[in-house]
Amino acid sequence: MKSYMKKIAAVVAVAGVALSTAACSNSGTKATVASYKGGKITQEQYYDEMKKSQAGKSTLANMIINRALEQQYGKYVSQKKVDKQYNNYKKQYGSQFSAVLQQNGMTASSFKQNIKTNLLSEQALKHIKKVTKKQEQQAWKSYQPKVTVQHILVAKKSTAQSIIKQLKDGKSFKVLAKKYSLDTATKKKAGKLPSFDSTDTTLDSSFKTAAFKLKTGEVTSTPVKSQSGYHVIKMISHPAKGKFADHKKAIDDQIYASMAQDQATMKDVIATVLKKADVSIKDSDLKDVLSSYVSTTK
């Protein structure tokens, strides 16, 4: 798997909290959860124990957050959007997708729910926090427009150095990519990657930094180290930066993506969502489950 791309686990949390879709049964509290020789455990007994635990309190908090987000921003997140992002991850990880989900303790269904929660939280962020001109100006200074590159991924630095020498001697990048590259998704395509700009969050930062330094037609003079090994990168197309207005949306998206990674910002967003939801905790033992987000609850 292309480990120079960020892990799927990045999708499982919002504001530092992994969100759950757990729900309580509507049946009576005397209903049996489990039985054993000489006794049983009822839903009421199970509930009483769960609400004393941190896991139980976290589950309730997460359920409230999920439902408040859904109620306020659900109209902006269609199932089609969720499925599209899910299928992108599935395509990215190929045959290893199921294994990656299992490693992160998720099923296809729970992963889709986490995607939806993230999309909902992104909508909340965009509605509650507005990007300023100062933020845009700062982001524009380091912004890079979309570039297109070829790359060859190998395990050893010496192999990458040998490939660079062969390219200088006139060997074909396409031939060398097919022969050496460990990236099975691109090696048969002459190592060509989809176009990306500085707002991209899937590629390793060292990879992007090295690529953006290249002019069209140039190849990295030294191997580029990433989490997955060593890369040889060739720039196919590096367009001029152009005007800010042409890239405003991409820059704003980059700013929001950065804000979404800041726990303090997202906790503030979730706090606003909860206040708007006018949450009322009926069980006095659970009155503080949202204390991480709001100072008081009804």
Buried (B, 14 or more C-beta within 10 A) or exposed (E): BBEBBBBBBEBBBBBEBBBBBEEEEEEEEEEEEEEEEEEEEBBEBBBEEBBEEEEBBBBBBBBBBBBBBBEBBBEBBEEEEBBEBBEEBBEBBEEEBEEBBEEBEBEEEBBBBBBBBBBBBBBBBBBBBEBEEEBBEEBBEEBBBBBBBBBBBBEEEEBBBBBBEBBEEEEEBBEBBBEBBBBEBBBEBBBBBEBBBBBBBBBBEBBBEBBBEBEEEEBBEEBBBBEBBBBBBBBBEBEEEEEEEEBEEBBBBBBBBBBBEEEEBBBBBBBBBBBEBEBEBEEEEBBEBBEBBBEEBE
